[in-house]
Every structure is written in structure tokens, then in C-alpha cells.
């Protein structure tokens, strides 16, 4: 059975775009593959979150994925910082990662522009940590979006480099897992410009209150409508029709007050998920159990790989 590894951003607040994009496919994936889903809290340190925010965000995002349908009995869901083998492999891989190749990565150049006063070493070596996350479980497949394709290619480079340097076949070369042929819908933002995204401020979160959803939908960018017969819908109104396709019934399109109906349909869709998120966040015992069991399963895989790597490199105990 192929092994799949995927990171989960630790900033929380899954939105409809996430749900109808990757999350639905993660749920299917856990039934078909040996899956590891990790909450990437080490990666978040490149932006220097406060300790309180870091803990709350990790807790929230775990609750959200569990509420959406990630099953800890089928998939290994864990917190990155609970697996100390990951930073050790990161350290070892860094010894064979070169300054020039890291400086050329698009993600580093973009982040350096976005936060010029905080161009830290973690930003530079982000692809190395991502590689450690992936190959420590000897992943065969990695679900990636366009923004992470180059980093996955670097993970493939580091895996090949290790195998070549030590004349071994320790690491499979991970392949990108694309969702072609899967039931995916690109959810547009409420502003009608591109896809829904938290950082763009055009998203509806799964945990959002009904009051907030109504306000956002009523403020959503629209158009005055077609001015000619059979005129194609302008992009700025297509966003609402696309949302309707995933949360509404067909007769909603003909409904007189489209925005109000769409808001209520979104609320109907998200309410069970929001309620589940709220219940899970309050259940400290359950979250602790999931995190502990996930860490144990992830460490069992990671420690086996790391021990193999240490022996290959030449680290041997004298006692």
C-alpha cells in the first residue's frame, strides 16, 4: 500500500475552499493509502507566532480536520513537534543542502519580499524541513498545490542525493499526488477575484458563525447582471453561482433573493461541521488521545528511518 504524507498548515480556520479542495480527497485517501497528516507547527515559527497563538492554532486545526472526517483510526494525524526525529533528519539533510539552490527557491524569494525584516534561516531551509517531513516516512506520494511543487521537487532532489552519496536505496523518490479525475471544485472567493483564501480575506470558514456568514455573503461582490440576451455571466457573479453548485439545491438558481438563500444554504452546510469543531475543541481528553496516539504511530515510523540513516552515515554508539 503506497504511503502518503501531507502537511497541514497550523494557522487553523479551514474554509469552504479547503473543504471542497484537498480535505474531501484526504478523507478518501485515508481509505486507500497508508496516510500521515501532520500539523506543521515547526514551519510556522518562520513568522514568529506568540506561544499562546501557536498552541491555540494547533488545537483548532486538529479539531477542524477531525470534524471534517479525518479518522485517527485510519490515518496517522499528528503534531510535527511531537516527533523529534523530524528535526534530527532535517539537521542531517541540511549538511547536504547548498546555499545557492536554497536561495533560488521561489518560496524563499517570495517570503523574503513579504517579510524583509524577518529573513531567517528557517525561511531559507524551509524546503529541507519539508523534505524531512516527507522522506522520514518513506513517502511514495505527496499531495501538493501549485505553490509547493518546487519544494516537493527539492525533496525529491534531497532523497536522490542521499541515496547517491551513500550508494543506497533508502528513500523512495516521492511523486506528486494530483487530484486529477477526483471530484474537486475550485471555490472562488467572495470578492470574485480568484480562489477562496484566508489570507485574501475572501473566505467563509467552516467554523464561522451564521451571523458572520450572512454578513459576508450579503457583501459579496456581484454584478448588475447581464445586459443582453444570452450574455455570459460576468466573473464577478460567477463566484456566487459556483458556491450555489456545492451547497444549494438546483432550484436556488431561480430563487428571487439569491444572496439571502445562498447564505442560508451555506449555514445549513457548515452548521454540522461547526458544531462538531466546537465539541472537539472542548474535549481535551479526546484531543490529547488523538495527538498522543498519532505521535506514537508517527514516531514508530520515523525512528526506524532515522536509525537506518544514522547507521548509513556512520554514527555508531560505543556503548
HELIX and SHEET records of a PDB file:
HELIX    1   1 UNK A   16  UNK A   18  1                                   3    
HELIX    2   2 UNK A   19  UNK A   23  3                                   5    
HELIX    3   3 UNK A   24  UNK A   32  1                                   9    
HELIX    4   4 UNK A   41  UNK A   44  1                                   4    
HELIX    5   5 UNK A   45  UNK A   47  5                                   3    
HELIX    6   6 UNK A   51  UNK A   68  1                                  18    
HELIX    7   7 UNK A   80  UNK A   82  5                                   3    
HELIX    8   8 UNK A   84  UNK A   94  1                                  11    
HELIX    9   9 UNK A   99  UNK A  103  1                                   5    
HELIX   10  10 UNK A  106  UNK A  114  1                                   9    
HELIX   11  11 UNK A  121  UNK A  124  1                                   4    
HELIX   12  12 UNK A  126  UNK A  135  1                                  10    
HELIX   13  13 UNK A  146  UNK A  148  5                                   3    
HELIX   14  14 UNK A  149  UNK A  165  1                                  17    
HELIX   15  15 UNK A  210  UNK A  219  1                                  10    
HELIX   16  16 UNK A  235  UNK A  247  1                                  13    
HELIX   17  17 UNK A  250  UNK A  254  5                                   5    
HELIX   18  18 UNK A  258  UNK A  282  1                                  25    
HELIX   19  19 UNK A  284  UNK A  313  1                                  30    
SHEET    1   A 3 UNK A   3  UNK A   8  0                                        
SHEET    2   A 3 UNK A  34  UNK A  39  1                                        
SHEET    3   A 3 UNK A  76  UNK A  79  1                                        
SHEET    1   B 2 UNK A 141  UNK A 143  0                                        
SHEET    2   B 2 UNK A 175  UNK A 177  1                                        
END                                                                             
